[in-house]
Amino acid sequence: MATIREPARDIPVLMNVDIVVVGGGTTGPIAAAAAARRGKTVALIERFGSLGGNLTLGLNTKPSGALVGGLPLELWTLARSNGAAGDDYFAGTKTGKVKIASPCDPEIMKMLLTRLCADAGVQILFETVVSRPVLEGKTVTGVIVESKAGRSFIGAKVVIDCSADGDIAAGAGAPFVMGSGGNNAETQMQPVGMYFTMSDVDVVELAHWARQSDDIPAQAIPDNDEDLDYGLWLTGFNQTVRAYRAETKIDLPRENITLKTANGLMYVNATRVLGVDVFSPTEFSAAIVECYRQIEEYARFLVKKVPGFAKAKIAQIAPVLGVRETRHIQGEYTLTADDVQGHGSFPDTIGADVSAFDVHDVKGADVDFQGLRPYELPYRCMVPLGVEQLLVAGRCISADHVAHGRSRNMPACMATGQAAGIAAAIALEHNTTVRDVPIDRVQSALREIGMPLRADDLR
């Protein structure tokens, strides 16, 4: 690749804080608020103009699991009190029912997340991109950021990487595995996609049809029609998609579609693009173009073939691509497929999780969505190898490709964010590193805010 030389220059110091949280998606605001509530100065850096990431901007809206305690449950309780979320519901899967927090209104959630952080005293920096971490030896001392004001430095005693892709950890030299962990030819990751919504759907007609259909194997349909908003969740349509594809010869690469209701709209998860290198600007952009094509075709399919959609039209398209998997930062422990089956317990657990096992096949086969027993998330998965004063939280934690099918979901991401914020604060309080933080103090702090730590607490 051709290069140019960038002249050396002095970079102004924008601020110095106790803790920098990189990424204001689903994970980062929880981490930032948890740390700030312990009296620490916290800067939360977000590249877009609102918080929530895939939850809000990405129109995902649903955590794919129950929120069992702590700040995540507090946030959803706040959303419910504002009419921006419904009650939990049980969704049927091939391995039994899984309890799921209802979808939220993504626009209201943007404001609630902002309020959560602002009330805790977090300094939010919107429309700001982190270029790279700054290190002294192997210790992270802050980050370089870019904004409309130019390039500047934010100093910190601890950095929490909630970038989803592990950008800061990788930039600091922490080892990582991409996707399934093979070589360049064999490495594969879950596909990317893009949500969209449709308005003017007759949800009563749709629900009545879905109850009788043999093409919706996973579903949650409330008995009362008044509860269909925030309460209807359908996954399937495989036979209907295959028949339509055979009839029209139109390329619909994903047969399994998920529909869910929230704030008067139907949220559609149907697009799929395989084999995308999201670190390639051209491949990333091409995936967005392909998602737009698919959105048009899937919307047309729903209108023509699914009861309740006869008068429906596209209402909004997520402005961000939904990325399910990239880097798995290697930590002091790697969560395994056996672990997320709930077969073990950890002395350093920072949260019990009941997220669904949700894997979108790397080669395009049907989605593997299962309800499994609770499992535990160990703190060591958040501590990268080879780098000091850095924690990772969210979908880039140290987990193998299969375990990632559970740990990537929002309840687990929120749990690791919460633990990272608390652990960073406690490490500073005890004048120690985040690697050597007294885990019993972290666990006590988590219990105090009502976070279950043991899988047995949820059985």
N, C-alpha and C positions, 0 to 999 in steps of 0.2 A: 504494500500500500504506500502511495506517495505521502510525503509528510511536509509540513511547514514548521518553522520554528516560532514559538510564541515568546516574545521578550519577557524577561524576568521583571516583576514589578512588586511593589509593596501593597499588601492587602489590608484594608482597614479592619479593625476589630469592631464588629457590630455590637456584641455583648458578651458577657461571661455569666454563665449560670451553673447551678449545681448539676442539672441533668438536661441533656438534649434528647428529644424523642424525634426520630426521623420517620415521617410517614403518618398522615392523619386519616388513614382508612378506618377499618373496623377495629384494629388493634391499638393503634397509636393513641387515640383519645383516652382510652381506658388506662393505658400505661401512664400518660401524662397526668390525668386527674388523680390516680392512685398515689403518685409521687408527690404532687403538689399538696394533697390533703395531709401529708406528713410534714408540711412546712418547708419544703424544698423549692428553690427557684427552678422553674421548668420552662423550656422553650419547645414548642411543638411545631415542626416544620412540615408544611403540606404544599405540594406542587399545584393543586387545584384551588379553587376559590370557595370550597366547602369541605366539610368533614364527612367521613363515612365510607369513602372509597366504593368498593363493590356493593356494599349494603345500600348506599343511597344513590350515588352517581351511576353505579352499575345496574341499578334497578333490581338487584337480587332480592332485597327486602326480608328474606326469611333465613333464620340462622341454621336450618337443617338439624335442629336438636333443641332440647330444652335448655333454658338458662336457669341454673340451679342455685345461684347465690351471688353474693358480693355485688360489685358495681354493674356487671352485666344484667343481673336481675333488677337492680335498682333502676337502670336505664329503661328496661322494658316496662316496668311498673309505671314509670313516669310517662312513657308513651301511651300506655293504656289509659291513664288518668287524663290524657289530652285527646282521647279519641283517635289516637294514631296507631293503635294495635289492638288485636282481639285477644281472646283467651287461648291458652295452649290447646292443641288438639292432638289426637292420636292418628297417625297415618299408617295404613296397612302396607306391609312389604312382604316379600317372599319368606322372610325369616321371622315374621311376627310384626306387631305394631311398634312404632317408635313415637315417643312423645316429642312434639315439635312446638317451639314458640311460634306464635302466629306471625305472619308478615307484618311489616310496619308501613306507615306512610313515609316514603323516602324523603319528601320535602320537609315534613315536620321533624323527622329524625335528624336532618342536617342542623336544624335549630337547637334541638335538644342536646346533641353532642357538643355543639358550640357552647351552650349554656353550662353544661356539665364541666367543661374545661375552664371557662371564664370564671364561674363561681368559685372554682378551686384556686384561682390565681395563675393559671397557665398563660404564658405569653404565646399566642398563636401567631405564626407567620404564614399567611396564605400566599399563594402565587409565588412560592419560593422553592427553588430546586437545590438539593444538596449535590455538589459536584464530587466531593471526595472527603474522606476522613483525614485528619492530621494526627500524626503519631510522634511520640518521643520514644525511640526504641520500639518496644512492642506495646506501648500503652497509648490508647486513643486519648487525645487531649481536646478534641473538638472537631468541627467540620467546616469546610468551605461551602458557602452558599452563593447562589446567583439569583438576583431579583431585578426588578426595574431600577433599583438603586445601584446595580452593578454587582461586583464580586466582593465578598466580605467573609470574615471569620467569626464563628461563634465558639467560644471556649466553654468546656464542660469538664466536670470531674467524672461523669459517667455518660456514655452514649447508649441509647436503646435503639436498635435497628428494627423498626416496624415497617420497612419498605416493601415487604412481601417477597421481594426477589433477593433479599440479603445483600443489597448493594453496598452497604457500609462495611459489613463483615468481609465480603469478598475484596473490597478495596483496601481493607486493612491487612489483608494477607491471610485471613482465616481459610482453612481448607473447606472445600464443598464438593458435593456430588450433584450433577445435573440429572434431574428426572430419575429414570430407572438405573442410572449409574454405569451404563455401558460405555464403550468408546464412542467416538463421534458417529460412527456408522450405526451403532446399536442403541445408543441412548434415545429413549423415547419418553415423552411427557404427555400428561393428559391434555386433550385438545382445548383450544380457546373457543370462545363464543361471545355472543352479545345478546342481552335481553332487549325485548321491546314490549310495549303495552298496546292493548286494543280497547277502544271505548265502544259503548252501545252494544254490549254483549248481554243477551237474555240469560242471566245466570240461573234462573229457575228452570228454564227449558234445558239448559246444559246439564244441570244437576240431576234432573229427572232422567235424562238419557243415560248419563254416566252410571247411575245406580243400576240400570238394567243391562248395561253393555258388558260384554266379555273382553273388551279391548282396553280396559282401564284397571290393570292388576293392582296398582297402588293408588289409594285414594283416601281422602278425608272429606266427608260430606255431612254437614250438620243436619240434624233432623228438622230443625226449624228454618224455613226459608229466610226469615229475618236475620239469621246468623250467617248467611252465605258470604257477605262481605267480611273479609279477614278470616273466613272459615272454610273456604272451598279450596281443595288441593287435589289435583289429578295428575297422574303420571302413567303414560302408556301411549295409545293411539298407533301402535306399531302396525297392526293389520290394516288400519285405515290409510296410513301413510304409504305402505307398500302397494296397496291397491291403486291409490291415486298416482303413484309414481309409474306403475305399469301402464296405467291408462293414458297418462299425459307425456311420458318420457322425460319429465322435468327432473333435474338433479336435486333431490332432497337428501343430503348425505346422512341426516340423523333421523332414525325411525322413531325413537323414544322422545316424546314431547312432555314437558311439564307445564301445567297451567295453575295459577293461583290468583286469588282475588285480594285486593287491598285498595282502600280509598276510592272505591267505585270503578276501578279499572281491572282489566284482566292482564296479568303479567305472564309473558310467554317466554319459556326457555326452550328454544328449538334449534338454534344455529350451532354449527360445529365446523371447525377447520383443524385438520390434522397436521402434525409435523411442522409447526411454526416455531422458528427461532425468534423469540420475542426481543432478543438483544440485537437483531438486525432491523434497522429502520425500514428497509424495503420490504422484508417479509412481514413485519408487523403491520405496515400500511396495506399490503396486499390482503392480509387477513381481514382487515376492516372493510375493504371493498367487497370481498367475498361475503362477509356477514350481511352487508346491505342487500346484496343480491338474494341471499337466502331469506332475509326478513320479508322481502316483497313476495317471494314464492310461498313461504309458510303462511303468511297472512291470507294470501289468495286460497290456499288449501283449506284453512280453517273456515273461511266464509263459504266455500263451496261444499264442504263435506262434513262439518261438525255442527250438530244442532245447537242453536243459540247464537250462532255467529252470522246469521244471514244479513244483518244490518251493521255488522261491526266494521270498524276501520282502525288503521294504525293511529295511535295517539302520541306516542313518544318512542324514541330509540335511545338507548344508553349512549352517552357521549364518550364512554371508555370501553375498551375491549376487556372482557372477562378472562383473566389468565388464571388457570388452576394450579399450575406447577412449573417451577423453574429450579432454582438452587435449593438444595438441602445443605445448610451450613453444618459442618461436622463439629459436634460438641463433645463434652465429656461423656455423654451417653447418647446412643442412637436408639430412638424408639423403634420397635420392631412390629412386624405383623402379629406376632404372638402377643405382644404387650397390649395392642389395641383390641385384642379379643377378650381382654379382661382377665388374663391368666396369671398376672403377677401384681405385686405391690411394691412400692418404692419408699424408702425411708425419707427421701427428699421430695415427696409429692407436693405440688403446689395447687392441685385442683383435680377433682374427679369430673369426668366428662361423659355425657351420654349422647353425643352427636351420632348421627347416622354414619354408617360406612357408605361412602358415596364416591364411586370410581367411574369416571368416563374413560372407556377403554382407549388405549393409545392407538389402536388400529381401527377404531370405529365400530366395534361391536356394541351390543346393548349396554346401557348404563347398569352398573351393579350397585343397587341402593338397598341397604339392609339395616334393620334395627338389631343392635348387639348389646350385650351386657355392658355396664359401666366399666371404665378403665381409669387409670391414673396418669397424670402428666408429671414427670420428674423435672426438677429444677435444672439438673445437669444438661438436659436437652437445649437449654437456653444459653449455655456458657460455651462460647466458641473456643476451639483449640488455638493456642498460639497467639492470642491477643488479650490484652488486659483492659479492664474498665469498659468492656463492651458486652452487652447482652442482646440476644436476638429474641424476637417474639412474633407470633403470627405463623403464617404458613411456611416460613423459611427455617423453622427450628430443625434440630437434628433428628430426622425421622427417615426411615427407608421409604421406598416408593409405595409399598402397600400400606404401611402405617399412615402415610400421608393422606390416604383416603378417608381417614377420620380426623387427623390432627389439623387438616387444612380448613375444616368447617368453622364457622364463626364462633360458636360457643368455646371451642378450644383456643381459637385465636384470642378471644377476649380474655380467657383465663390466663394465658401466658402473658398477655399484655399487663393485666392486673398484677400478676406476680412479679414481673420485671420492674414495674414502677415501685412497688413496695420494697423489693430486694435492693434496688439501687439506693433508695432513701435510707434503708436500714444500714447498708454498707457504709454510707457516709456518716451516719450517726455513730457507728462503732469504729470509725477510722480504719476500715479494712477494705479489701478489694471485693468486687462483686463475686469473684471466684470463691473467696473464702468467707463470704457473709455467713453469719450464724443462722443456719436454715431453720432452727427451732424458733428463732425470733420471727422469721418470715412467716412460718406456719401459724404462729400465735396471732400475728397481725391479720392473716387471712381468715382465721376462725372468728376473730372479733368482728369482721364485717360480714359474717355469715356464709363464707365460702366452704362448701364440703371438700374435704381433702382426700377421703378414702372412698374407693369404689363401693365398699360395704355400706357407706352412708346413704347410698342411692338405691340400694337393692331392696 
